[in-house]
């Protein structure tokens, strides 16, 4: 079926991008486990390589299984197109790659996944890029951090690990005023809970490893292009607006219009960076997305029950879940995440670092893993794991201090999760 935007989310999460296989009639999208594709003739091959015709060349660039996933995620996000890649970290680099150049910077939220903070504060320096980290609740500070060399603004819709919600409408207004794109990591929210493009985002990135796949089986990433940014409005984005030498002077913005970023991501990003998603990973993620709305409703329901219980428990100092009425972000939930505040949050445990470690080691249902967004409930002590490489100041800014654990609430029976937390807290705070 066509990806008709008038269909409801539950229909699109099953059907968008999926068509019966023309060769066999297979109803589920096949795993096209192939490296290359036979050209019809020499002219066909030349047209594909010149970007004059859309088709399959080599699976580093394009693959039918991956293409189906790209169409599905783009449709659910309300974007013009998407590029899938090997991981969420790869998606972040893929998003920045056409925008940046040596000496350029990105203004990023201080509330980000620890690995993203490291990628932005350390790794991108090797490309000559830099990042300025700002508290995105301080909108004046965000505006002040943008300078003539800023090429993007980056944040998470629901921030990992604390579950803080970003006021995307205000942040997008700031980026629009500066004439630069807003990139939103929507991993923790998914397009079911939040659609950043509707709030002004230019690009949306995902770690498809998490809620989109939902079963902890494969890694993957995706960059969704809104198709709404005018890359030729100024001279800040020559990779998209100026002639591309590798394609005989083709201008992506002029030639592909709303799909300029998407085509650049495939024709240059995947071609040269090679961060390709494999077709089996795409297949698992396609199957996972089919139940996304059902899972997210249960995730949110359980998270609210567990968060309320933890907030009332005397063995905790505070809970950061934005769905709680006590949260300073509660007012943003109806606007940014109208179907719920997600299932990711942190808990400050009385007893600090040692109590957190004992809590993690005492749980039976919760899995101690460096992942989130699984059907299973997960826990991690961020300060000693995912955020360990950060300074103490960076840990606190990210909401991952030494006395805090991060919970990713799954879809099990909520009463069982509470009972597990209860017995573990008793041991941790004895």
ZIQUIVEN-V834821 format. One record per backbone hydrogen bond with DSSP energy under -1.0 kcal/mol. NH is the residue of the N-H (numbers start at 1). CO is the residue of the C=O. Records with the same first field share a line. If there is no record, write none. Layout:
# ZIQUIVEN-V834821
NH: CO ; CO
This chain:
# ZIQUIVEN-V834821
4: 2
7: 4
12: 8
13: 9
15: 11
16: 12
18: 15
21: 26
25: 21
33: 31
34: 32
37: 57
45: 41
46: 42
47: 43
48: 44
49: 45
50: 46
51: 48
52: 47
53: 47
59: 35
61: 58
62: 58
67: 63
68: 64
69: 65
70: 66
71: 67
72: 68
73: 69
74: 70
75: 71
76: 72
77: 73
79: 74
80: 225
81: 225
83: 223
85: 221
86: 275
91: 87
92: 88
93: 89
94: 90
95: 91
96: 92
97: 93
99: 96
100: 96
103: 128
104: 101
105: 149
106: 130
107: 152
108: 132
109: 154
110: 134
112: 110
117: 113
118: 114
119: 115
120: 116
121: 117
122: 118
123: 118
124: 119
125: 122
126: 123
127: 124
128: 125
129: 124
130: 104
132: 106
134: 108
138: 135
139: 137
142: 138
143: 139
144: 140
145: 141
150: 147
151: 105
153: 181
154: 107
155: 183
157: 185
159: 164
163: 159
166: 157
168: 166
171: 167
172: 168
173: 169
174: 170
175: 171
176: 172
177: 173
178: 174
179: 176
180: 175
183: 153
184: 203
185: 155
186: 205
190: 186
194: 190
198: 195
199: 196
200: 197
201: 196
202: 182
203: 182
204: 224
205: 184
206: 222
209: 220
210: 207
213: 208
214: 210
221: 85
222: 206
223: 83
224: 204
225: 81
226: 202
231: 229
233: 230
240: 237
241: 237
242: 238
244: 250
247: 244
248: 245
249: 244
250: 247
253: 240
255: 251
256: 252
257: 253
259: 256
260: 257
263: 259
264: 260
265: 261
266: 262
267: 263
268: 264
269: 264
270: 265
272: 268
273: 269
276: 274
282: 278
283: 279
284: 280
285: 281
286: 282
287: 283
288: 284
289: 285
290: 286
291: 288
292: 289
295: 291
296: 292
297: 293
298: 294
299: 295
300: 296
301: 297
302: 298
303: 299
304: 300
305: 301
306: 302
307: 303
308: 304
309: 305
310: 306
311: 307
312: 308
316: 313
317: 348
320: 346
324: 321
327: 324
330: 327
332: 329
336: 332
337: 333
340: 337
345: 407
347: 405
348: 318
349: 403
350: 315
352: 349
356: 352
357: 353
358: 354
359: 355
360: 356
361: 357
362: 358
367: 377
369: 367
371: 369
375: 214
378: 408
379: 367
380: 406
382: 380
384: 381
385: 382
387: 382
388: 385
390: 387
395: 391
396: 392
397: 393
398: 394
399: 396
400: 395
404: 401
405: 347
406: 380
407: 345
408: 378
409: 343
411: 375
417: 413
418: 414
419: 415
420: 416
421: 417
422: 418
423: 419
424: 420
425: 421
426: 422
427: 423
428: 424
429: 425
